[in-house]
């Protein structure tokens, strides 16, 4: 995979050092399957805001990280007409960590680079908030009106 990992995941540098990792795959949800220079495989789960080490042997993403790479959830989104094209992933309107669901009415097709960046910034902002705390999202459109 030739995607520039450092550019793609720059907003995750607060959580993970990308210098000695390479990108193996990207899930339909924007999660990044990574391998470090020792050969260890891990997942940067952008929706949960966590890095998870593979606990099984091998390199099959669906076996190592079934929630991110098992096609059952994505198949349901495709069945509802949400079809991904290159550079796109499934995004969630309301994040699961703040009570959002995986149901199709909470899903949209996101630009992968923008969603991965947004989620890195989002999780960085909420990382010190205790579990169970109410979070209010304020969306600011920084683009000039056209």
N, CA and C atoms as an extended XYZ file, in Angstrom:
438
Properties=species:S:1:pos:R:3:atomname:S:1:resname:S:1:resid:I:1 pbc="F F F"
N         0.855       -1.168        0.000 N   UNK     1
C         0.000        0.000        0.000 CA  UNK     1
C         0.903        1.235        0.000 C   UNK     1
N         0.672        2.146       -0.918 N   UNK     2
C         1.571        3.282       -1.100 CA  UNK     2
C         1.107        4.560       -0.408 C   UNK     2
N         0.024        4.518        0.315 N   UNK     3
C        -0.473        5.697        1.012 CA  UNK     3
C         0.564        6.184        2.025 C   UNK     3
N         0.764        7.491        2.091 N   UNK     4
C         1.700        8.093        3.041 CA  UNK     4
C         1.058        8.071        4.429 C   UNK     4
N         1.493        7.138        5.250 N   UNK     5
C         0.916        6.938        6.575 CA  UNK     5
C         1.038        8.192        7.431 C   UNK     5
N         2.196        8.817        7.418 N   UNK     6
C         2.398       10.006        8.263 CA  UNK     6
C         1.446       11.130        7.881 C   UNK     6
N         1.227       11.327        6.592 N   UNK     7
C         0.300       12.369        6.150 CA  UNK     7
C        -1.139       11.985        6.484 C   UNK     7
N        -1.484       10.724        6.250 N   UNK     8
C        -2.854       10.260        6.482 CA  UNK     8
C        -3.231       10.330        7.961 C   UNK     8
N        -2.301        9.962        8.832 N   UNK     9
C        -2.616        9.840       10.260 CA  UNK     9
C        -1.919       10.898       11.111 C   UNK     9
N        -1.599       12.032       10.538 N   UNK    10
C        -0.866       13.069       11.270 CA  UNK    10
C        -1.603       13.535       12.525 C   UNK    10
N        -2.905       13.502       12.508 N   UNK    11
C        -3.678       13.955       13.670 CA  UNK    11
C        -3.778       12.898       14.759 C   UNK    11
N        -3.063       11.802       14.585 N   UNK    12
C        -3.007       10.742       15.592 CA  UNK    12
C        -1.653       10.677       16.284 C   UNK    12
N        -0.770       11.634       15.992 N   UNK    13
C         0.580       11.587       16.563 CA  UNK    13
C         0.571       11.704       18.084 C   UNK    13
N        -0.485       12.206       18.669 N   UNK    14
C        -0.613       12.288       20.127 CA  UNK    14
C        -0.780       10.899       20.742 C   UNK    14
N        -1.217        9.922       19.933 N   UNK    15
C        -1.506        8.579       20.441 CA  UNK    15
C        -0.466        7.543       20.010 C   UNK    15
N         0.052        7.670       18.806 N   UNK    16
C         0.908        6.620       18.257 CA  UNK    16
C         2.057        7.226       17.465 C   UNK    16
N         3.237        6.637       17.649 N   UNK    17
C         4.415        7.049       16.888 CA  UNK    17
C         4.391        6.300       15.555 C   UNK    17
N         4.266        7.038       14.479 N   UNK    18
C         4.144        6.434       13.157 CA  UNK    18
C         5.484        6.251       12.451 C   UNK    18
N         6.557        6.730       13.050 N   UNK    19
C         7.859        6.708       12.389 CA  UNK    19
C         8.324        5.307       12.010 C   UNK    19
N         8.041        4.329       12.821 N   UNK    20
C         8.540        2.982       12.580 CA  UNK    20
C         7.410        2.004       12.270 C   UNK    20
N         6.391        2.515       11.614 N   UNK    21
C         5.260        1.668       11.224 CA  UNK    21
C         4.960        1.858        9.746 C   UNK    21
N         4.387        0.805        9.185 N   UNK    22
C         3.933        0.919        7.795 CA  UNK    22
C         2.476        0.492        7.729 C   UNK    22
N         1.782        1.069        6.776 N   UNK    23
C         0.368        0.810        6.598 CA  UNK    23
C         0.177       -0.445        5.769 C   UNK    23
N        -0.588       -1.397        6.313 N   UNK    24
C        -0.886       -2.639        5.600 CA  UNK    24
C        -2.241       -2.580        4.910 C   UNK    24
N        -3.226       -1.986        5.583 N   UNK    25
C        -4.586       -1.946        5.039 CA  UNK    25
C        -5.396       -0.895        5.774 C   UNK    25
N        -6.482       -0.502        5.142 N   UNK    26
C        -7.439        0.423        5.754 CA  UNK    26
C        -8.803       -0.250        5.708 C   UNK    26
N        -9.483       -0.282        6.841 N   UNK    27
C       -10.800       -0.917        6.895 CA  UNK    27
C       -11.835       -0.008        6.227 C   UNK    27
N       -13.016       -0.537        5.943 N   UNK    28
C       -14.074        0.297        5.381 CA  UNK    28
C       -14.513        1.426        6.326 C   UNK    28
N       -14.058        1.372        7.580 N   UNK    29
C       -14.431        2.361        8.589 CA  UNK    29
C       -13.294        3.333        8.879 C   UNK    29
N       -12.210        3.232        8.101 N   UNK    30
C       -11.075        4.130        8.260 CA  UNK    30
C       -10.037        3.666        9.260 C   UNK    30
N       -10.225        2.493        9.861 N   UNK    31
C        -9.245        1.968       10.808 CA  UNK    31
C        -7.985        1.551       10.052 C   UNK    31
N        -6.824        1.774       10.670 N   UNK    32
C        -5.553        1.533        9.999 CA  UNK    32
C        -4.860        0.293       10.554 C   UNK    32
N        -4.603       -0.675        9.684 N   UNK    33
C        -3.856       -1.873       10.045 CA  UNK    33
C        -2.381       -1.547        9.834 C   UNK    33
N        -1.598       -1.653       10.898 N   UNK    34
C        -0.207       -1.214       10.885 CA  UNK    34
C         0.733       -2.353       11.264 C   UNK    34
N         1.968       -2.242       10.772 N   UNK    35
C         3.004       -3.187       11.169 CA  UNK    35
C         4.234       -2.378       11.562 C   UNK    35
N         4.803       -2.721       12.732 N   UNK    36
C         5.999       -1.994       13.158 CA  UNK    36
C         7.247       -2.688       12.631 C   UNK    36
N         8.406       -2.109       12.913 N   UNK    37
C         9.648       -2.650       12.363 CA  UNK    37
C        10.062       -3.986       12.980 C   UNK    37
N         9.353       -4.453       14.011 N   UNK    38
C         9.618       -5.790       14.558 CA  UNK    38
C         8.713       -6.835       13.911 C   UNK    38
N         7.750       -6.379       13.102 N   UNK    39
C         6.798       -7.278       12.467 CA  UNK    39
C         5.475       -7.372       13.205 C   UNK    39
N         5.377       -6.741       14.378 N   UNK    40
C         4.134       -6.788       15.149 CA  UNK    40
C         3.040       -5.990       14.436 C   UNK    40
N         1.853       -6.549       14.431 N   UNK    41
C         0.711       -5.916       13.761 CA  UNK    41
C        -0.223       -5.329       14.812 C   UNK    41
N        -0.727       -4.138       14.503 N   UNK    42
C        -1.671       -3.475       15.399 CA  UNK    42
C        -2.719       -2.754       14.563 C   UNK    42
N        -3.762       -2.321       15.242 N   UNK    43
C        -4.849       -1.601       14.597 CA  UNK    43
C        -5.014       -0.255       15.278 C   UNK    43
N        -4.989        0.807       14.490 N   UNK    44
C        -5.380        2.113       14.982 CA  UNK    44
C        -6.868        2.226       14.704 C   UNK    44
N        -7.659        2.008       15.745 N   UNK    45
C        -9.117        2.057       15.631 CA  UNK    45
C        -9.530        3.511       15.778 C   UNK    45
N        -9.817        4.158       14.659 N   UNK    46
C       -10.101        5.592       14.694 CA  UNK    46
C       -11.453        5.901       15.316 C   UNK    46
N       -12.342        4.948       15.316 N   UNK    47
C       -13.663        5.194       15.882 CA  UNK    47
C       -13.674        5.062       17.398 C   UNK    47
N       -12.834        4.195       17.933 N   UNK    48
C       -12.725        4.069       19.387 CA  UNK    48
C       -11.589        4.914       19.954 C   UNK    48
N       -10.696        5.373       19.089 N   UNK    49
C        -9.579        6.198       19.545 CA  UNK    49
C        -8.547        5.391       20.310 C   UNK    49
N        -8.221        4.211       19.798 N   UNK    50
C        -7.312        3.318       20.513 CA  UNK    50
C        -6.430        2.542       19.544 C   UNK    50
N        -5.293        2.108       20.049 N   UNK    51
C        -4.415        1.215       19.314 CA  UNK    51
C        -4.528       -0.152       19.973 C   UNK    51
N        -4.784       -1.166       19.152 N   UNK    52
C        -4.961       -2.525       19.660 CA  UNK    52
C        -3.928       -3.435       19.005 C   UNK    52
N        -3.177       -4.157       19.801 N   UNK    53
C        -2.194       -5.105       19.281 CA  UNK    53
C        -2.896       -6.390       18.857 C   UNK    53
N        -2.434       -6.977       17.769 N   UNK    54
C        -2.965       -8.262       17.324 CA  UNK    54
C        -2.603       -9.326       18.356 C   UNK    54
N        -3.560      -10.161       18.692 N   UNK    55
C        -3.304      -11.224       19.661 CA  UNK    55
C        -3.189      -12.587       18.996 C   UNK    55
N        -3.557      -12.677       17.712 N   UNK    56
C        -3.441      -13.923       16.961 CA  UNK    56
C        -2.285      -13.818       15.987 C   UNK    56
N        -1.833      -14.961       15.514 N   UNK    57
C        -0.777      -15.022       14.512 CA  UNK    57
C        -1.378      -14.792       13.129 C   UNK    57
N        -0.526      -14.472       12.184 N   UNK    58
C        -0.956      -14.315       10.805 CA  UNK    58
C        -1.136      -12.866       10.428 C   UNK    58
N        -1.639      -12.685        9.208 N   UNK    59
C        -1.802      -11.322        8.721 CA  UNK    59
C        -3.166      -11.079        8.082 C   UNK    59
N        -4.125      -11.965        8.352 N   UNK    60
C        -5.473      -11.782        7.814 CA  UNK    60
C        -6.215      -10.772        8.677 C   UNK    60
N        -6.481       -9.572        8.146 N   UNK    61
C        -7.140       -8.534        8.950 CA  UNK    61
C        -8.479       -8.976        9.537 C   UNK    61
N        -9.254       -9.760        8.789 N   UNK    62
C       -10.574      -10.189        9.272 CA  UNK    62
C       -10.468      -11.134       10.466 C   UNK    62
N        -9.355      -11.854       10.574 N   UNK    63
C        -9.128      -12.729       11.717 CA  UNK    63
C        -8.543      -11.934       12.879 C   UNK    63
N        -7.590      -11.062       12.583 N   UNK    64
C        -6.926      -10.291       13.629 CA  UNK    64
C        -7.844       -9.254       14.273 C   UNK    64
N        -8.643       -8.589       13.451 N   UNK    65
C        -9.508       -7.505       13.935 CA  UNK    65
C       -10.875       -7.611       13.259 C   UNK    65
N       -11.674       -8.583       13.694 N   UNK    66
C       -12.925       -8.876       12.993 CA  UNK    66
C       -13.939       -7.733       12.984 C   UNK    66
N       -13.982       -6.922       14.011 N   UNK    67
C       -14.974       -5.840       14.013 CA  UNK    67
C       -14.645       -4.837       12.917 C   UNK    67
N       -13.385       -4.537       12.729 N   UNK    68
C       -12.989       -3.560       11.720 CA  UNK    68
C       -12.978       -4.122       10.300 C   UNK    68
N       -12.634       -5.411       10.158 N   UNK    69
C       -12.446       -5.957        8.819 CA  UNK    69
C       -13.437       -7.039        8.419 C   UNK    69
N       -14.268       -7.503        9.337 N   UNK    70
C       -15.302       -8.464        8.973 CA  UNK    70
C       -16.320       -7.716        8.121 C   UNK    70
N       -16.726       -8.292        7.028 N   UNK    71
C       -17.553       -7.577        6.052 CA  UNK    71
C       -19.033       -7.493        6.411 C   UNK    71
N       -19.466       -8.114        7.488 N   UNK    72
C       -20.901       -8.142        7.773 CA  UNK    72
C       -21.490       -6.757        7.999 C   UNK    72
N       -20.821       -5.904        8.747 N   UNK    73
C       -21.353       -4.563        9.001 CA  UNK    73
C       -21.346       -3.754        7.705 C   UNK    73
N       -20.221       -3.767        6.993 N   UNK    74
C       -20.116       -3.021        5.735 CA  UNK    74
C       -21.123       -3.531        4.706 C   UNK    74
N       -21.375       -4.844        4.693 N   UNK    75
C       -22.346       -5.409        3.747 CA  UNK    75
C       -23.735       -4.828        3.995 C   UNK    75
N       -24.084       -4.617        5.241 N   UNK    76
C       -25.374       -4.010        5.562 CA  UNK    76
C       -25.468       -2.579        5.047 C   UNK    76
N       -24.366       -1.849        5.128 N   UNK    77
C       -24.355       -0.472        4.611 CA  UNK    77
C       -24.468       -0.469        3.084 C   UNK    77
N       -23.775       -1.408        2.435 N   UNK    78
C       -23.871       -1.499        0.976 CA  UNK    78
C       -25.288       -1.856        0.555 C   UNK    78
N       -25.906       -2.763        1.300 N   UNK    79
C       -27.275       -3.167        0.987 CA  UNK    79
C       -28.224       -1.980        1.067 C   UNK    79
N       -27.911       -1.015        1.940 N   UNK    80
C       -28.731        0.190        2.095 CA  UNK    80
C       -28.373        1.259        1.058 C   UNK    80
N       -27.446        0.940        0.148 N   UNK    81
C       -27.100        1.871       -0.910 CA  UNK    81
C       -25.875        2.728       -0.650 C   UNK    81
N       -25.195        2.490        0.463 N   UNK    82
C       -23.986        3.251        0.779 CA  UNK    82
C       -22.777        2.513        0.199 C   UNK    82
N       -22.399        2.880       -0.996 N   UNK    83
C       -21.345        2.187       -1.723 CA  UNK    83
C       -20.067        3.022       -1.696 C   UNK    83
N       -18.992        2.402       -1.268 N   UNK    84
C       -17.717        3.098       -1.178 CA  UNK    84
C       -17.007        3.132       -2.524 C   UNK    84
N       -16.308        4.221       -2.770 N   UNK    85
C       -15.408        4.340       -3.904 CA  UNK    85
C       -14.020        4.606       -3.346 C   UNK    85
N       -13.015        4.638       -4.213 N   UNK    86
C       -11.642        4.825       -3.756 CA  UNK    86
C       -11.504        6.127       -2.963 C   UNK    86
N       -10.780        6.034       -1.847 N   UNK    87
C       -10.551        7.207       -1.013 CA  UNK    87
C       -11.694        7.542       -0.074 C   UNK    87
N       -12.669        6.644        0.014 N   UNK    88
C       -13.843        6.875        0.874 CA  UNK    88
C       -13.912        5.791        1.944 C   UNK    88
N       -14.595        6.113        3.032 N   UNK    89
C       -14.838        5.138        4.096 CA  UNK    89
C       -16.184        5.470        4.726 C   UNK    89
N       -16.667        4.571        5.557 N   UNK    90
C       -17.898        4.834        6.280 CA  UNK    90
C       -17.568        5.708        7.480 C   UNK    90
N       -18.324        6.773        7.632 N   UNK    91
C       -18.178        7.652        8.778 CA  UNK    91
C       -19.462        7.619        9.590 C   UNK    91
N       -19.339        7.999       10.834 N   UNK    92
C       -20.502        8.021       11.717 CA  UNK    92
C       -20.859        9.459       12.052 C   UNK    92
N       -22.142        9.766       11.918 N   UNK    93
C       -22.621       11.119       12.205 CA  UNK    93
C       -22.463       11.439       13.680 C   UNK    93
N       -22.801       10.484       14.515 N   UNK    94
C       -22.590       10.595       15.961 CA  UNK    94
C       -21.692        9.443       16.357 C   UNK    94
N       -20.562        9.755       16.923 N   UNK    95
C       -19.550        8.750       17.243 CA  UNK    95
C       -20.049        7.777       18.312 C   UNK    95
N       -19.626        6.526       18.183 N   UNK    96
C       -20.063        5.498       19.136 CA  UNK    96
C       -19.601        5.815       20.549 C   UNK    96
N       -18.449        6.464       20.705 N   UNK    97
C       -17.949        6.771       22.042 CA  UNK    97
C       -18.773        7.841       22.748 C   UNK    97
N       -19.659        8.507       22.010 N   UNK    98
C       -20.574        9.475       22.627 CA  UNK    98
C       -22.029        9.057       22.404 C   UNK    98
N       -22.245        7.754       22.226 N   UNK    99
C       -23.605        7.224       22.165 CA  UNK    99
C       -24.154        6.968       20.779 C   UNK    99
N       -23.362        7.151       19.741 N   UNK   100
C       -23.835        6.868       18.386 CA  UNK   100
C       -23.944        5.383       18.137 C   UNK   100
N       -24.758        5.026       17.181 N   UNK   101
C       -24.977        3.616       16.869 CA  UNK   101
C       -24.295        3.244       15.564 C   UNK   101
N       -24.277        1.947       15.283 N   UNK   102
C       -23.742        1.443       14.024 CA  UNK   102
C       -24.842        1.286       12.981 C   UNK   102
N       -26.058        1.709       13.311 N   UNK   103
C       -27.189        1.578       12.389 CA  UNK   103
C       -26.984        2.483       11.180 C   UNK   103
N       -27.557        2.064       10.073 N   UNK   104
C       -27.331        2.733        8.797 CA  UNK   104
C       -27.749        4.209        8.813 C   UNK   104
N       -28.737        4.572        9.615 N   UNK   105
C       -29.154        5.977        9.641 CA  UNK   105
C       -28.138        6.886       10.335 C   UNK   105
N       -27.111        6.321       10.944 N   UNK   106
C       -26.041        7.091       11.580 CA  UNK   106
C       -24.759        7.076       10.743 C   UNK   106
N       -24.848        6.546        9.517 N   UNK   107
C       -23.664        6.353        8.678 CA  UNK   107
C       -23.739        7.229        7.437 C   UNK   107
N       -22.580        7.714        7.026 N   UNK   108
C       -22.468        8.437        5.758 CA  UNK   108
C       -21.165        8.023        5.095 C   UNK   108
N       -21.024        8.358        3.830 N   UNK   109
C       -19.782        8.083        3.121 CA  UNK   109
C       -18.881        9.297        3.281 C   UNK   109
N       -17.722        9.066        3.879 N   UNK   110
C       -16.782       10.141        4.197 CA  UNK   110
C       -15.555       10.054        3.295 C   UNK   110
N       -14.924       11.184        3.093 N   UNK   111
C       -13.611       11.198        2.458 CA  UNK   111
C       -12.632       10.657        3.495 C   UNK   111
N       -11.927        9.603        3.140 N   UNK   112
C       -11.091        8.884        4.095 CA  UNK   112
C       -10.091        9.801        4.810 C   UNK   112
N        -9.340       10.576        4.070 N   UNK   113
C        -8.312       11.430        4.681 CA  UNK   113
C        -8.937       12.424        5.656 C   UNK   113
N       -10.064       13.014        5.278 N   UNK   114
C       -10.721       13.985        6.155 CA  UNK   114
C       -11.283       13.314        7.403 C   UNK   114
N       -11.881       12.132        7.244 N   UNK   115
C       -12.484       11.443        8.386 CA  UNK   115
C       -11.417       10.966        9.367 C   UNK   115
N       -10.327       10.403        8.855 N   UNK   116
C        -9.241        9.946        9.726 CA  UNK   116
C        -8.661       11.135       10.484 C   UNK   116
N        -8.482       12.245        9.802 N   UNK   117
C        -7.968       13.461       10.438 CA  UNK   117
C        -8.946       13.971       11.499 C   UNK   117
N       -10.217       14.072       11.139 N   UNK   118
C       -11.236       14.540       12.077 CA  UNK   118
C       -11.275       13.677       13.325 C   UNK   118
N       -11.246       12.357       13.124 N   UNK   119
C       -11.346       11.456       14.266 CA  UNK   119
C       -10.121       11.567       15.174 C   UNK   119
N        -8.939       11.792       14.603 N   UNK   120
C        -7.742       11.989       15.420 CA  UNK   120
C        -7.863       13.228       16.280 C   UNK   120
N        -8.338       14.310       15.676 N   UNK   121
C        -8.532       15.555       16.425 CA  UNK   121
C        -9.631       15.389       17.473 C   UNK   121
N       -10.723       14.752       17.093 N   UNK   122
C       -11.851       14.516       18.001 CA  UNK   122
C       -11.399       13.731       19.238 C   UNK   122
N       -10.713       12.627       19.022 N   UNK   123
C       -10.281       11.805       20.155 CA  UNK   123
C        -9.209       12.502       20.991 C   UNK   123
N        -8.384       13.298       20.364 N   UNK   124
C        -7.395       14.071       21.117 CA  UNK   124
C        -8.097       15.045       22.066 C   UNK   124
N        -9.174       15.649       21.587 N   UNK   125
C        -9.908       16.616       22.413 CA  UNK   125
C       -10.654       15.962       23.571 C   UNK   125
N       -11.101       14.723       23.397 N   UNK   126
C       -11.894       14.091       24.461 CA  UNK   126
C       -11.103       13.082       25.291 C   UNK   126
N        -9.813       12.920       25.020 N   UNK   127
C        -9.038       11.849       25.662 CA  UNK   127
C        -8.977       11.950       27.180 C   UNK   127
N        -9.084       13.128       27.740 N   UNK   128
C        -8.978       13.290       29.188 CA  UNK   128
C       -10.335       13.399       29.885 C   UNK   128
N       -11.399       13.239       29.106 N   UNK   129
C       -12.744       13.317       29.680 CA  UNK   129
C       -13.123       11.934       30.221 C   UNK   129
N       -13.554       11.854       31.479 N   UNK   130
C       -13.914       10.550       32.050 CA  UNK   130
C       -15.077        9.890       31.296 C   UNK   130
N       -15.041        8.570       31.228 N   UNK   131
C       -16.140        7.826       30.614 CA  UNK   131
C       -17.456        8.205       31.281 C   UNK   131
N       -18.502        8.308       30.469 N   UNK   132
C       -19.823        8.625       30.986 CA  UNK   132
C       -20.135       10.112       31.027 C   UNK   132
N       -19.136       10.947       30.785 N   UNK   133
C       -19.347       12.393       30.786 CA  UNK   133
C       -20.116       12.791       29.537 C   UNK   133
N       -21.089       13.689       29.691 N   UNK   134
C       -21.812       14.212       28.532 CA  UNK   134
C       -20.867       15.071       27.704 C   UNK   134
N       -20.922       14.876       26.395 N   UNK   135
C       -20.099       15.642       25.469 CA  UNK   135
C       -21.015       16.362       24.498 C   UNK   135
N       -20.794       17.649       24.318 N   UNK   136
C       -21.550       18.431       23.351 CA  UNK   136
C       -20.604       18.796       22.220 C   UNK   136
N       -20.990       18.418       21.010 N   UNK   137
C       -20.163       18.708       19.848 CA  UNK   137
C       -20.607       20.032       19.234 C   UNK   137
N       -19.639       20.876       18.965 N   UNK   138
C       -19.906       22.141       18.302 CA  UNK   138
C       -19.134       22.129       16.993 C   UNK   138
N       -19.858       22.113       15.884 N   UNK   139
C       -19.233       22.052       14.571 CA  UNK   139
C       -19.065       23.480       14.060 C   UNK   139
N       -17.841       23.790       13.689 N   UNK   140
C       -17.524       25.117       13.153 CA  UNK   140
C       -17.082       24.944       11.720 C   UNK   140
N       -17.758       25.596       10.806 N   UNK   141
C       -17.407       25.518        9.398 CA  UNK   141
C       -16.366       26.597        9.109 C   UNK   141
N       -15.148       26.185        8.845 N   UNK   142
C       -14.071       27.133        8.603 CA  UNK   142
C       -13.955       27.515        7.131 C   UNK   142
N       -14.732       26.907        6.268 N   UNK   143
C       -14.687       27.238        4.860 CA  UNK   143
C       -15.449       28.537        4.618 C   UNK   143
N       -14.885       29.365        3.780 N   UNK   144
C       -15.557       30.622        3.423 CA  UNK   144
C       -16.772       30.327        2.562 C   UNK   144
N       -17.862       31.083        2.771 N   UNK   145
C       -19.059       30.874        1.934 CA  UNK   145
C       -18.743       31.182        0.476 C   UNK   145
N       -19.369       30.439       -0.401 N   UNK   146
C       -19.107       30.647       -1.836 CA  UNK   146
C       -20.250       31.352       -2.507 C   UNK   146
